[in-house]
Amino acid sequence: MANEKVILEEDEVVYKERKRILFFGLPWTFTKYSITADMITEDRGLLRTEEDDCYMYKVQDVKLTTTLLERIFGLGTIICYTGDVTTPQLTMVHIKHAKEIKNYLLKASEAARMKRRTINTQDIGASDLDLNGDGIPD
């Protein structure tokens, strides 16, 4: 019984937002974003629905952009650069509380990587070098 309680607490939704139309920031779209401590979920569609998930530890970087109209209506667009195969760029378009959510995603992704003991690896072109110790490319 105690394990179920821990699982429920970990899966608790931290943020739940809806994609909004830019005009007045009204939520008249069928795209929803749910953010938990471990995962980002995007649900979109009305007749044909799609659900896309990305584990928090796969989020490598987060970017916030706001156009003039988005700032007028209190909205923002968050772009998550991930190591996920299906969604290398997860974009949350025209959402409220965008800066707060961006800051949460940065902290939560770092915490998730530390929890799983994973590191963020990047290709720095080491395959182009001769790694036999002389430091001279082939």
N, CA, C and O atoms as CSV, one atom per row, in Angstrom:
chain,resi,resn,atom,element,x,y,z
A,1,MET,N,N,0.814,-1.190,0.000
A,1,MET,CA,C,0.000,0.000,0.000
A,1,MET,C,C,0.857,1.253,0.000
A,1,MET,O,O,0.519,2.243,-0.649
A,2,ALA,N,N,1.973,1.210,0.732
A,2,ALA,CA,C,2.856,2.376,0.795
A,2,ALA,C,C,3.470,2.670,-0.567
A,2,ALA,O,O,3.689,3.838,-0.889
A,3,ASN,N,N,3.760,1.649,-1.385
A,3,ASN,CA,C,4.341,1.860,-2.699
A,3,ASN,C,C,3.380,2.607,-3.620
A,3,ASN,O,O,3.810,3.445,-4.412
A,4,GLU,N,N,2.077,2.311,-3.525
A,4,GLU,CA,C,1.096,2.993,-4.359
A,4,GLU,C,C,1.056,4.481,-4.028
A,4,GLU,O,O,0.910,5.309,-4.927
A,5,LYS,N,N,1.182,4.823,-2.770
A,5,LYS,CA,C,1.146,6.213,-2.369
A,5,LYS,C,C,2.345,6.967,-2.931
A,5,LYS,O,O,2.204,8.104,-3.383
A,6,VAL,N,N,3.523,6.345,-2.908
A,6,VAL,CA,C,4.726,6.973,-3.453
A,6,VAL,C,C,4.562,7.189,-4.957
A,6,VAL,O,O,4.908,8.250,-5.478
A,7,ILE,N,N,4.036,6.188,-5.645
A,7,ILE,CA,C,3.829,6.313,-7.090
A,7,ILE,C,C,2.845,7.435,-7.390
A,7,ILE,O,O,3.074,8.220,-8.310
A,8,LEU,N,N,1.768,7.526,-6.643
A,8,LEU,CA,C,0.806,8.592,-6.876
A,8,LEU,C,C,1.420,9.963,-6.638
A,8,LEU,O,O,1.126,10.901,-7.379
A,9,GLU,N,N,2.263,10.101,-5.623
A,9,GLU,CA,C,2.894,11.387,-5.352
A,9,GLU,C,C,3.873,11.770,-6.458
A,9,GLU,O,O,3.971,12.947,-6.806
A,10,GLU,N,N,4.603,10.796,-7.022
A,10,GLU,CA,C,5.540,11.082,-8.093
A,10,GLU,C,C,4.817,11.477,-9.376
A,10,GLU,O,O,5.326,12.300,-10.136
A,11,ASP,N,N,3.641,10.906,-9.630
A,11,ASP,CA,C,2.901,11.191,-10.846
A,11,ASP,C,C,1.962,12.378,-10.710
A,11,ASP,O,O,1.174,12.643,-11.618
A,12,GLU,N,N,2.028,13.092,-9.610
A,12,GLU,CA,C,1.160,14.234,-9.394
A,12,GLU,C,C,1.458,15.318,-10.429
A,12,GLU,O,O,2.619,15.653,-10.666
A,13,VAL,N,N,0.416,15.859,-11.040
A,13,VAL,CA,C,0.570,16.882,-12.062
A,13,VAL,C,C,0.980,18.185,-11.400
A,13,VAL,O,O,0.304,18.681,-10.499
A,14,VAL,N,N,2.101,18.736,-11.860
A,14,VAL,CA,C,2.607,19.991,-11.323
A,14,VAL,C,C,1.993,21.157,-12.089
A,14,VAL,O,O,1.537,22.130,-11.488
A,15,TYR,N,N,1.983,21.057,-13.416
A,15,TYR,CA,C,1.383,22.074,-14.274
A,15,TYR,C,C,0.480,21.403,-15.286
A,15,TYR,O,O,0.802,20.339,-15.813
A,16,LYS,N,N,-0.648,22.031,-15.554
A,16,LYS,CA,C,-1.556,21.571,-16.597
A,16,LYS,C,C,-1.978,22.821,-17.363
A,16,LYS,O,O,-2.651,23.694,-16.815
A,17,GLU,N,N,-1.585,22.902,-18.619
A,17,GLU,CA,C,-1.881,24.074,-19.434
A,17,GLU,C,C,-2.507,23.635,-20.742
A,17,GLU,O,O,-2.447,22.467,-21.124
A,18,ARG,N,N,-3.100,24.587,-21.408
A,18,ARG,CA,C,-3.753,24.361,-22.681
A,18,ARG,C,C,-3.166,25.322,-23.704
A,18,ARG,O,O,-2.918,26.490,-23.404
A,19,LYS,N,N,-2.947,24.824,-24.901
A,19,LYS,CA,C,-2.542,25.708,-25.990
A,19,LYS,C,C,-3.688,26.679,-26.222
A,19,LYS,O,O,-4.856,26.290,-26.228
A,20,ARG,N,N,-3.347,27.926,-26.410
A,20,ARG,CA,C,-4.373,28.959,-26.570
A,20,ARG,C,C,-4.239,29.609,-27.930
A,20,ARG,O,O,-3.167,29.606,-28.535
A,21,ILE,N,N,-5.344,30.165,-28.403
A,21,ILE,CA,C,-5.240,30.968,-29.615
A,21,ILE,C,C,-4.628,32.303,-29.208
A,21,ILE,O,O,-4.808,32.747,-28.074
A,22,LEU,N,N,-3.931,32.922,-30.090
A,22,LEU,CA,C,-3.213,34.139,-29.749
A,22,LEU,C,C,-4.167,35.294,-29.458
A,22,LEU,O,O,-3.862,36.150,-28.628
A,23,PHE,N,N,-5.316,35.329,-30.131
A,23,PHE,CA,C,-6.270,36.408,-29.945
A,23,PHE,C,C,-6.917,36.311,-28.561
A,23,PHE,O,O,-7.722,35.412,-28.318
A,24,PHE,N,N,-6.581,37.202,-27.680
A,24,PHE,CA,C,-7.064,37.282,-26.295
A,24,PHE,C,C,-6.617,36.116,-25.417
A,24,PHE,O,O,-7.007,36.058,-24.251
A,25,GLY,N,N,-5.819,35.192,-25.929
A,25,GLY,CA,C,-5.302,34.090,-25.122
A,25,GLY,C,C,-6.364,33.118,-24.643
A,25,GLY,O,O,-6.245,32.559,-23.553
A,26,LEU,N,N,-7.395,32.911,-25.439
A,26,LEU,CA,C,-8.487,32.014,-25.042
A,26,LEU,C,C,-8.138,30.558,-25.357
A,26,LEU,O,O,-7.547,30.278,-26.400
A,27,PRO,N,N,-8.496,29.633,-24.472
A,27,PRO,CA,C,-8.148,28.212,-24.670
A,27,PRO,C,C,-9.137,27.480,-25.571
A,27,PRO,O,O,-9.816,26.557,-25.122
A,28,TRP,N,N,-9.225,27.882,-26.831
A,28,TRP,CA,C,-10.163,27.260,-27.757
A,28,TRP,C,C,-9.486,26.245,-28.659
A,28,TRP,O,O,-9.906,26.065,-29.802
A,29,THR,N,N,-8.458,25.586,-28.180
A,29,THR,CA,C,-7.776,24.569,-28.973
A,29,THR,C,C,-7.925,23.219,-28.278
A,29,THR,O,O,-8.436,23.133,-27.162
A,30,PHE,N,N,-7.475,22.180,-28.950
A,30,PHE,CA,C,-7.595,20.826,-28.416
A,30,PHE,C,C,-6.227,20.231,-28.084
A,30,PHE,O,O,-6.024,19.021,-28.180
A,31,THR,N,N,-5.295,21.095,-27.693
A,31,THR,CA,C,-3.969,20.653,-27.286
A,31,THR,C,C,-3.784,20.973,-25.815
A,31,THR,O,O,-3.960,22.114,-25.386
A,32,LYS,N,N,-3.421,19.934,-25.034
A,32,LYS,CA,C,-3.207,20.101,-23.592
A,32,LYS,C,C,-1.820,19.608,-23.230
A,32,LYS,O,O,-1.325,18.634,-23.797
A,33,TYR,N,N,-1.193,20.296,-22.273
A,33,TYR,CA,C,0.123,19.917,-21.788
A,33,TYR,C,C,0.018,19.603,-20.304
A,33,TYR,O,O,-0.570,20.371,-19.543
A,34,SER,N,N,0.590,18.470,-19.888
A,34,SER,CA,C,0.640,18.095,-18.479
A,34,SER,C,C,2.103,17.862,-18.118
A,34,SER,O,O,2.835,17.177,-18.833
A,35,ILE,N,N,2.511,18.445,-16.995
A,35,ILE,CA,C,3.892,18.310,-16.557
A,35,ILE,C,C,3.893,17.733,-15.156
A,35,ILE,O,O,3.310,18.305,-14.235
A,36,THR,N,N,4.557,16.588,-15.002
A,36,THR,CA,C,4.765,15.989,-13.684
A,36,THR,C,C,6.250,16.076,-13.370
A,36,THR,O,O,7.027,16.578,-14.181
A,37,ALA,N,N,6.645,15.600,-12.221
A,37,ALA,CA,C,8.057,15.642,-11.847
A,37,ALA,C,C,8.906,14.754,-12.753
A,37,ALA,O,O,10.108,14.987,-12.882
A,38,ASP,N,N,8.310,13.743,-13.382
A,38,ASP,CA,C,9.063,12.791,-14.198
A,38,ASP,C,C,8.803,12.877,-15.694
A,38,ASP,O,O,9.560,12.297,-16.474
A,39,MET,N,N,7.745,13.589,-16.127
A,39,MET,CA,C,7.341,13.480,-17.518
A,39,MET,C,C,6.609,14.733,-18.001
A,39,MET,O,O,5.954,15.429,-17.226
A,40,ILE,N,N,6.737,15.000,-19.301
A,40,ILE,CA,C,5.950,16.023,-19.992
A,40,ILE,C,C,5.055,15.279,-20.970
A,40,ILE,O,O,5.530,14.441,-21.737
A,41,THR,N,N,3.761,15.580,-20.949
A,41,THR,CA,C,2.801,14.917,-21.833
A,41,THR,C,C,2.063,15.968,-22.650
A,41,THR,O,O,1.601,16.977,-22.117
A,42,GLU,N,N,1.959,15.714,-23.951
A,42,GLU,CA,C,1.202,16.580,-24.850
A,42,GLU,C,C,0.067,15.757,-25.444
A,42,GLU,O,O,0.314,14.743,-26.096
A,43,ASP,N,N,-1.174,16.182,-25.227
A,43,ASP,CA,C,-2.360,15.559,-25.820
A,43,ASP,C,C,-2.919,16.532,-26.840
A,43,ASP,O,O,-3.164,17.696,-26.523
A,44,ARG,N,N,-3.123,16.058,-28.070
A,44,ARG,CA,C,-3.661,16.955,-29.086
A,44,ARG,C,C,-4.675,16.212,-29.952
A,44,ARG,O,O,-4.598,14.998,-30.141
A,45,GLY,N,N,-5.627,16.987,-30.471
A,45,GLY,CA,C,-6.608,16.444,-31.380
A,45,GLY,C,C,-7.994,16.371,-30.783
A,45,GLY,O,O,-8.162,16.383,-29.564
A,46,LEU,N,N,-8.988,16.296,-31.656
A,46,LEU,CA,C,-10.385,16.162,-31.247
A,46,LEU,C,C,-10.935,14.826,-31.725
A,46,LEU,O,O,-11.340,14.004,-30.904
A,47,LEU,N,N,-10.958,14.590,-33.024
A,47,LEU,CA,C,-11.470,13.325,-33.547
A,47,LEU,C,C,-10.376,12.260,-33.573
A,47,LEU,O,O,-10.605,11.115,-33.184
A,48,ARG,N,N,-9.213,12.639,-34.023
A,48,ARG,CA,C,-8.049,11.748,-33.992
A,48,ARG,C,C,-7.081,12.334,-32.972
A,48,ARG,O,O,-6.510,13.402,-33.194
A,49,THR,N,N,-6.901,11.652,-31.877
A,49,THR,CA,C,-6.064,12.200,-30.808
A,49,THR,C,C,-4.693,11.533,-30.798
A,49,THR,O,O,-4.540,10.367,-31.162
A,50,GLU,N,N,-3.706,12.310,-30.370
A,50,GLU,CA,C,-2.355,11.807,-30.213
A,50,GLU,C,C,-1.858,12.215,-28.839
A,50,GLU,O,O,-2.134,13.318,-28.366
A,51,GLU,N,N,-1.124,11.319,-28.205
A,51,GLU,CA,C,-0.506,11.607,-26.917
A,51,GLU,C,C,0.980,11.361,-27.057
A,51,GLU,O,O,1.405,10.288,-27.483
A,52,ASP,N,N,1.766,12.359,-26.697
A,52,ASP,CA,C,3.214,12.262,-26.814
A,52,ASP,C,C,3.832,12.557,-25.455
A,52,ASP,O,O,3.505,13.562,-24.824
A,53,ASP,N,N,4.730,11.674,-25.002
A,53,ASP,CA,C,5.378,11.822,-23.701
A,53,ASP,C,C,6.872,12.000,-23.887
A,53,ASP,O,O,7.459,11.508,-24.851
A,54,CYS,N,N,7.474,12.708,-22.952
A,54,CYS,CA,C,8.919,12.843,-22.907
A,54,CYS,C,C,9.335,12.798,-21.444
A,54,CYS,O,O,8.841,13.572,-20.623
A,55,TYR,N,N,10.248,11.885,-21.126
A,55,TYR,CA,C,10.736,11.820,-19.751
A,55,TYR,C,C,11.547,13.067,-19.430
A,55,TYR,O,O,12.273,13.589,-20.276
A,56,MET,N,N,11.413,13.527,-18.211
A,56,MET,CA,C,12.061,14.764,-17.791
A,56,MET,C,C,13.579,14.677,-17.896
A,56,MET,O,O,14.228,15.671,-18.221
A,57,TYR,N,N,14.156,13.513,-17.629
A,57,TYR,CA,C,15.618,13.413,-17.672
A,57,TYR,C,C,16.166,13.557,-19.085
A,57,TYR,O,O,17.366,13.777,-19.251
A,58,LYS,N,N,15.316,13.438,-20.114
A,58,LYS,CA,C,15.760,13.591,-21.496
A,58,LYS,C,C,15.763,15.035,-21.967
A,58,LYS,O,O,16.278,15.330,-23.046
A,59,VAL,N,N,15.195,15.941,-21.175
A,59,VAL,CA,C,15.184,17.362,-21.546
A,59,VAL,C,C,16.587,17.909,-21.352
A,59,VAL,O,O,17.122,17.891,-20.243
A,60,GLN,N,N,17.185,18.401,-22.448
A,60,GLN,CA,C,18.554,18.902,-22.404
A,60,GLN,C,C,18.611,20.415,-22.232
A,60,GLN,O,O,19.494,20.929,-21.546
A,61,ASP,N,N,17.684,21.123,-22.846
A,61,ASP,CA,C,17.681,22.571,-22.755
A,61,ASP,C,C,16.257,23.066,-22.970
A,61,ASP,O,O,15.442,22.400,-23.608
A,62,VAL,N,N,15.972,24.245,-22.426
A,62,VAL,CA,C,14.633,24.828,-22.527
A,62,VAL,C,C,14.770,26.278,-22.971
A,62,VAL,O,O,15.621,27.014,-22.471
A,63,LYS,N,N,13.926,26.678,-23.910
A,63,LYS,CA,C,13.974,28.037,-24.450
A,63,LYS,C,C,12.583,28.658,-24.362
A,63,LYS,O,O,11.585,28.000,-24.659
A,64,LEU,N,N,12.517,29.910,-23.959
A,64,LEU,CA,C,11.256,30.647,-23.891
A,64,LEU,C,C,11.290,31.758,-24.919
A,64,LEU,O,O,12.227,32.555,-24.948
A,65,THR,N,N,10.271,31.814,-25.766
A,65,THR,CA,C,10.141,32.919,-26.715
A,65,THR,C,C,8.788,33.564,-26.518
A,65,THR,O,O,7.794,32.887,-26.254
A,66,THR,N,N,8.759,34.870,-26.647
A,66,THR,CA,C,7.493,35.604,-26.564
A,66,THR,C,C,7.472,36.676,-27.639
A,66,THR,O,O,8.394,37.484,-27.747
A,67,THR,N,N,6.431,36.674,-28.418
A,67,THR,CA,C,6.240,37.728,-29.401
A,67,THR,C,C,5.552,38.901,-28.722
A,67,THR,O,O,5.146,38.799,-27.565
A,68,LEU,N,N,5.423,39.987,-29.418
A,68,LEU,CA,C,4.749,41.153,-28.849
A,68,LEU,C,C,3.306,40.831,-28.470
A,68,LEU,O,O,2.852,41.192,-27.384
A,69,LEU,N,N,2.586,40.155,-29.362
A,69,LEU,CA,C,1.190,39.802,-29.063
A,69,LEU,C,C,1.098,38.824,-27.893
A,69,LEU,O,O,0.189,38.929,-27.069
A,70,GLU,N,N,2.031,37.877,-27.815
A,70,GLU,CA,C,2.019,36.955,-26.682
A,70,GLU,C,C,2.224,37.709,-25.371
A,70,GLU,O,O,1.564,37.415,-24.374
A,71,ARG,N,N,3.132,38.675,-25.369
A,71,ARG,CA,C,3.360,39.458,-24.152
A,71,ARG,C,C,2.124,40.276,-23.789
A,71,ARG,O,O,1.799,40.411,-22.610
A,72,ILE,N,N,1.439,40.816,-24.778
A,72,ILE,CA,C,0.226,41.599,-24.515
A,72,ILE,C,C,-0.828,40.734,-23.834
A,72,ILE,O,O,-1.513,41.195,-22.920
A,73,PHE,N,N,-0.964,39.486,-24.271
A,73,PHE,CA,C,-1.993,38.610,-23.731
A,73,PHE,C,C,-1.484,37.681,-22.623
A,73,PHE,O,O,-2.215,36.793,-22.184
A,74,GLY,N,N,-0.249,37.874,-22.169
A,74,GLY,CA,C,0.290,37.097,-21.053
A,74,GLY,C,C,0.606,35.655,-21.399
A,74,GLY,O,O,0.446,34.763,-20.566
A,75,LEU,N,N,1.056,35.421,-22.627
A,75,LEU,CA,C,1.357,34.068,-23.093
A,75,LEU,C,C,2.834,33.941,-23.436
A,75,LEU,O,O,3.563,34.933,-23.446
A,76,GLY,N,N,3.267,32.736,-23.713
A,76,GLY,CA,C,4.630,32.481,-24.153
A,76,GLY,C,C,4.709,31.118,-24.811
A,76,GLY,O,O,3.802,30.296,-24.674
A,77,THR,N,N,5.803,30.883,-25.529
A,77,THR,CA,C,6.040,29.606,-26.183
A,77,THR,C,C,7.321,29.021,-25.624
A,77,THR,O,O,8.357,29.685,-25.614
A,78,ILE,N,N,7.257,27.777,-25.157
A,78,ILE,CA,C,8.410,27.090,-24.586
A,78,ILE,C,C,8.845,25.996,-25.555
A,78,ILE,O,O,8.026,25.203,-26.020
A,79,ILE,N,N,10.130,25.964,-25.851
A,79,ILE,CA,C,10.702,24.923,-26.697
A,79,ILE,C,C,11.650,24.094,-25.833
A,79,ILE,O,O,12.613,24.619,-25.275
A,80,CYS,N,N,11.367,22.793,-25.728
A,80,CYS,CA,C,12.230,21.872,-24.978
A,80,CYS,C,C,13.044,21.076,-25.989
A,80,CYS,O,O,12.485,20.372,-26.830
A,81,TYR,N,N,14.361,21.190,-25.903
A,81,TYR,CA,C,15.263,20.398,-26.737
A,81,TYR,C,C,15.565,19.128,-25.961
A,81,TYR,O,O,16.109,19.177,-24.857
A,82,THR,N,N,15.206,17.985,-26.549
A,82,THR,CA,C,15.277,16.723,-25.815
A,82,THR,C,C,16.143,15.706,-26.532
A,82,THR,O,O,16.500,15.877,-27.697
A,83,GLY,N,N,16.470,14.659,-25.824
A,83,GLY,CA,C,17.152,13.506,-26.394
A,83,GLY,C,C,16.166,12.433,-26.793
A,83,GLY,O,O,16.556,11.288,-27.018
A,84,ASP,N,N,14.884,12.785,-26.884
A,84,ASP,CA,C,13.831,11.842,-27.222
A,84,ASP,C,C,13.825,11.591,-28.726
A,84,ASP,O,O,13.997,12.526,-29.509
A,85,VAL,N,N,13.630,10.349,-29.134
A,85,VAL,CA,C,13.665,9.991,-30.550
A,85,VAL,C,C,12.438,10.530,-31.286
A,85,VAL,O,O,12.568,11.082,-32.378
A,86,THR,N,N,11.260,10.377,-30.705
A,86,THR,CA,C,10.036,10.779,-31.397
A,86,THR,C,C,9.826,12.288,-31.392
A,86,THR,O,O,9.215,12.828,-32.315
A,87,THR,N,N,10.319,12.973,-30.373
A,87,THR,CA,C,10.117,14.415,-30.279
A,87,THR,C,C,11.416,15.099,-29.851
A,87,THR,O,O,11.595,15.392,-28.668
A,88,PRO,N,N,12.329,15.359,-30.801
A,88,PRO,CA,C,13.563,16.035,-30.413
A,88,PRO,C,C,13.331,17.483,-29.974
A,88,PRO,O,O,14.124,18.038,-29.213
A,89,GLN,N,N,12.246,18.089,-30.453
A,89,GLN,CA,C,11.852,19.425,-30.016
A,89,GLN,C,C,10.395,19.381,-29.599
A,89,GLN,O,O,9.509,19.199,-30.433
A,90,LEU,N,N,10.151,19.548,-28.319
A,90,LEU,CA,C,8.790,19.581,-27.798
A,90,LEU,C,C,8.419,21.041,-27.606
A,90,LEU,O,O,9.026,21.733,-26.788
A,91,THR,N,N,7.431,21.517,-28.352
A,91,THR,CA,C,7.057,22.922,-28.316
A,91,THR,C,C,5.701,23.087,-27.665
A,91,THR,O,O,4.715,22.491,-28.097
A,92,MET,N,N,5.659,23.897,-26.626
A,92,MET,CA,C,4.409,24.236,-25.950
A,92,MET,C,C,4.052,25.654,-26.376
A,92,MET,O,O,4.670,26.623,-25.936
A,93,VAL,N,N,3.049,25.761,-27.238
A,93,VAL,CA,C,2.732,27.009,-27.924
A,93,VAL,C,C,1.655,27.788,-27.176
A,93,VAL,O,O,0.659,27.218,-26.728
A,94,HIS,N,N,1.867,29.095,-27.047
A,94,HIS,CA,C,0.892,30.039,-26.481
A,94,HIS,C,C,0.311,29.558,-25.153
A,94,HIS,O,O,-0.898,29.349,-25.047
A,95,ILE,N,N,1.148,29.383,-24.152
A,95,ILE,CA,C,0.647,28.960,-22.847
A,95,ILE,C,C,0.833,30.061,-21.814
A,95,ILE,O,O,1.727,30.899,-21.930
A,96,LYS,N,N,-0.017,30.042,-20.815
A,96,LYS,CA,C,0.100,30.982,-19.702
A,96,LYS,C,C,1.181,30.495,-18.742
A,96,LYS,O,O,1.542,29.319,-18.756
A,97,HIS,N,N,1.693,31.391,-17.915
A,97,HIS,CA,C,2.718,31.089,-16.913
A,97,HIS,C,C,3.968,30.486,-17.552
A,97,HIS,O,O,4.615,29.624,-16.957
A,98,ALA,N,N,4.308,30.934,-18.756
A,98,ALA,CA,C,5.397,30.318,-19.522
A,98,ALA,C,C,6.748,30.455,-18.827
A,98,ALA,O,O,7.520,29.496,-18.810
A,99,LYS,N,N,7.050,31.596,-18.265
A,99,LYS,CA,C,8.357,31.770,-17.620
A,99,LYS,C,C,8.480,30.881,-16.383
A,99,LYS,O,O,9.528,30.280,-16.146
A,100,GLU,N,N,7.419,30.803,-15.610
A,100,GLU,CA,C,7.410,29.950,-14.422
A,100,GLU,C,C,7.589,28.477,-14.808
A,100,GLU,O,O,8.336,27.745,-14.159
A,101,ILE,N,N,6.901,28.055,-15.862
A,101,ILE,CA,C,7.002,26.668,-16.324
A,101,ILE,C,C,8.391,26.385,-16.873
A,101,ILE,O,O,8.947,25.317,-16.619
A,102,LYS,N,N,8.964,27.326,-17.622
A,102,LYS,CA,C,10.324,27.152,-18.152
A,102,LYS,C,C,11.329,26.955,-17.025
A,102,LYS,O,O,12.171,26.059,-17.087
A,103,ASN,N,N,11.241,27.786,-16.003
A,103,ASN,CA,C,12.153,27.658,-14.862
A,103,ASN,C,C,11.969,26.316,-14.152
A,103,ASN,O,O,12.942,25.685,-13.740
A,104,TYR,N,N,10.720,25.889,-14.015
A,104,TYR,CA,C,10.460,24.580,-13.396
A,104,TYR,C,C,11.067,23.455,-14.227
A,104,TYR,O,O,11.682,22.542,-13.676
A,105,LEU,N,N,10.901,23.511,-15.554
A,105,LEU,CA,C,11.424,22.459,-16.424
A,105,LEU,C,C,12.942,22.352,-16.325
A,105,LEU,O,O,13.488,21.249,-16.295
A,106,LEU,N,N,13.621,23.490,-16.275
A,106,LEU,CA,C,15.082,23.465,-16.144
A,106,LEU,C,C,15.513,22.779,-14.846
A,106,LEU,O,O,16.402,21.928,-14.850
A,107,LYS,N,N,14.881,23.154,-13.747
A,107,LYS,CA,C,15.242,22.571,-12.449
A,107,LYS,C,C,14.835,21.102,-12.360
A,107,LYS,O,O,15.597,20.272,-11.865
A,108,ALA,N,N,13.635,20.784,-12.841
A,108,ALA,CA,C,13.141,19.405,-12.751
A,108,ALA,C,C,13.941,18.463,-13.651
A,108,ALA,O,O,14.179,17.314,-13.279
A,109,SER,N,N,14.356,18.930,-14.823
A,109,SER,CA,C,15.144,18.067,-15.711
A,109,SER,C,C,16.518,17.781,-15.105
A,109,SER,O,O,17.019,16.660,-15.202
A,110,GLU,N,N,17.119,18.778,-14.490
A,110,GLU,CA,C,18.409,18.557,-13.825
A,110,GLU,C,C,18.259,17.595,-12.644
A,110,GLU,O,O,19.093,16.711,-12.447
A,111,ALA,N,N,17.197,17.771,-11.863
A,111,ALA,CA,C,16.944,16.881,-10.728
A,111,ALA,C,C,16.682,15.450,-11.205
A,111,ALA,O,O,17.133,14.497,-10.571
A,112,ALA,N,N,15.957,15.294,-12.316
A,112,ALA,CA,C,15.666,13.963,-12.847
A,112,ALA,C,C,16.939,13.283,-13.334
A,112,ALA,O,O,17.109,12.079,-13.142
A,113,ARG,N,N,17.843,14.046,-13.966
A,113,ARG,CA,C,19.114,13.471,-14.405
A,113,ARG,C,C,19.959,13.041,-13.204
A,113,ARG,O,O,20.579,11.978,-13.225
A,114,MET,N,N,19.981,13.862,-12.171
A,114,MET,CA,C,20.744,13.518,-10.967
A,114,MET,C,C,20.151,12.273,-10.292
A,114,MET,O,O,20.884,11.414,-9.802
A,115,LYS,N,N,18.824,12.190,-10.276
A,115,LYS,CA,C,18.149,11.054,-9.651
A,115,LYS,C,C,18.464,9.754,-10.388
A,115,LYS,O,O,18.669,8.715,-9.761
A,116,ARG,N,N,18.502,9.814,-11.712
A,116,ARG,CA,C,18.782,8.624,-12.525
A,116,ARG,C,C,20.272,8.419,-12.747
A,116,ARG,O,O,20.691,7.423,-13.337
A,117,ARG,N,N,21.058,9.356,-12.277
A,117,ARG,CA,C,22.515,9.326,-12.452
A,117,ARG,C,C,22.902,9.257,-13.921
A,117,ARG,O,O,23.770,8.479,-14.315
A,118,THR,N,N,22.245,10.080,-14.721
A,118,THR,CA,C,22.566,10.183,-16.139
A,118,THR,C,C,23.226,11.521,-16.384
A,118,THR,O,O,23.075,12.457,-15.598
A,119,ILE,N,N,23.956,11.604,-17.475
A,119,ILE,CA,C,24.577,12.870,-17.836
A,119,ILE,C,C,24.105,13.253,-19.218
A,119,ILE,O,O,23.660,12.410,-19.997
A,120,ASN,N,N,24.205,14.514,-19.510
A,120,ASN,CA,C,23.839,15.035,-20.807
A,120,ASN,C,C,25.072,14.975,-21.698
A,120,ASN,O,O,26.033,15.712,-21.476
A,121,THR,N,N,25.055,14.111,-22.696
A,121,THR,CA,C,26.213,13.978,-23.572
A,121,THR,C,C,25.960,14.701,-24.882
A,121,THR,O,O,24.843,14.718,-25.399
A,122,GLN,N,N,27.011,15.294,-25.402
A,122,GLN,CA,C,26.921,15.991,-26.675
A,122,GLN,C,C,28.047,15.519,-27.566
A,122,GLN,O,O,29.122,15.164,-27.083
A,123,ASP,N,N,27.805,15.513,-28.872
A,123,ASP,CA,C,28.829,15.138,-29.829
A,123,ASP,C,C,29.733,16.344,-30.056
A,123,ASP,O,O,29.294,17.366,-30.583
A,124,ILE,N,N,30.988,16.222,-29.659
A,124,ILE,CA,C,31.928,17.333,-29.826
A,124,ILE,C,C,32.922,17.056,-30.942
A,124,ILE,O,O,33.941,17.739,-31.045
A,125,GLY,N,N,32.644,16.081,-31.763
A,125,GLY,CA,C,33.485,15.791,-32.908
A,125,GLY,C,C,34.745,15.027,-32.564
A,125,GLY,O,O,35.730,15.119,-33.296
A,126,ALA,N,N,34.747,14.282,-31.483
A,126,ALA,CA,C,35.934,13.530,-31.087
A,126,ALA,C,C,36.256,12.404,-32.066
A,126,ALA,O,O,37.391,11.929,-32.102
A,127,SER,N,N,35.287,11.973,-32.851
A,127,SER,CA,C,35.541,10.891,-33.800
A,127,SER,C,C,36.462,11.346,-34.925
A,127,SER,O,O,37.044,10.507,-35.612
A,128,ASP,N,N,36.610,12.662,-35.133
A,128,ASP,CA,C,37.479,13.190,-36.176
A,128,ASP,C,C,38.950,13.168,-35.770
A,128,ASP,O,O,39.821,13.346,-36.622
A,129,LEU,N,N,39.242,12.956,-34.506
A,129,LEU,CA,C,40.608,12.992,-34.015
A,129,LEU,C,C,41.203,11.593,-33.917
A,129,LEU,O,O,40.490,10.610,-33.718
A,130,ASP,N,N,42.510,11.526,-34.059
A,130,ASP,CA,C,43.232,10.282,-33.815
A,130,ASP,C,C,43.443,10.178,-32.318
A,130,ASP,O,O,44.191,10.966,-31.740
A,131,LEU,N,N,42.798,9.224,-31.690
A,131,LEU,CA,C,42.840,9.118,-30.238
A,131,LEU,C,C,43.912,8.140,-29.746
A,131,LEU,O,O,43.768,7.561,-28.670
A,132,ASN,N,N,44.987,7.951,-30.524
A,132,ASN,CA,C,46.051,7.045,-30.105
A,132,ASN,C,C,47.059,7.730,-29.191
A,132,ASN,O,O,48.052,7.119,-28.795
A,133,GLY,N,N,46.818,8.964,-28.860
A,133,GLY,CA,C,47.675,9.629,-27.880
A,133,GLY,C,C,48.556,10.720,-28.449
A,133,GLY,O,O,49.060,11.546,-27.688
A,134,ASP,N,N,48.768,10.762,-29.779
A,134,ASP,CA,C,49.653,11.799,-30.291
A,134,ASP,C,C,48.908,13.109,-30.571
A,134,ASP,O,O,49.542,14.140,-30.796
A,135,GLY,N,N,47.572,13.080,-30.559
A,135,GLY,CA,C,46.778,14.291,-30.724
A,135,GLY,C,C,46.768,14.848,-32.138
A,135,GLY,O,O,46.273,15.952,-32.362
A,136,ILE,N,N,47.300,14.110,-33.080
A,136,ILE,CA,C,47.336,14.565,-34.476
A,136,ILE,C,C,46.252,13.838,-35.237
A,136,ILE,O,O,46.202,12.609,-35.215
A,137,PRO,N,N,45.370,14.582,-35.920
A,137,PRO,CA,C,44.306,13.921,-36.704
A,137,PRO,C,C,44.892,13.052,-37.796
A,137,PRO,O,O,45.974,13.331,-38.314
A,138,ASP,N,N,44.161,11.982,-38.147
A,138,ASP,CA,C,44.614,11.061,-39.208
A,138,ASP,C,C,44.689,11.752,-40.545
A,138,ASP,O,O,45.050,11.128,-41.543
